[in-house]
């Protein structure tokens, strides 16, 4: 078994197969050339680069691991599976108009 190393840049992540291989060897003057063929394939897994994330700060008064609805217009609902009558104070966006 012969080993060799090569360097390259991967532009896409995922699972790939490398091979079959063909290696051409020759002298600098072009007097002879030898071609070696290797039918084997090898797996290659390309992962995204690992980068350092900036420090995350939790706003005061909000416990870590909990999330609230902080964007206006998004409301939690517990009535997703049923229809009920309008109640004073309901958002007009939650009314089914049909």
Secondary structure, DSSP 8 states (H G I E B T S, - for coil): -----------S-EEEEE--EEEEEE-TTSS-EEEEEE---EEEEE-------------TT--TT-----STT----S-TTS-----TT--GGG----
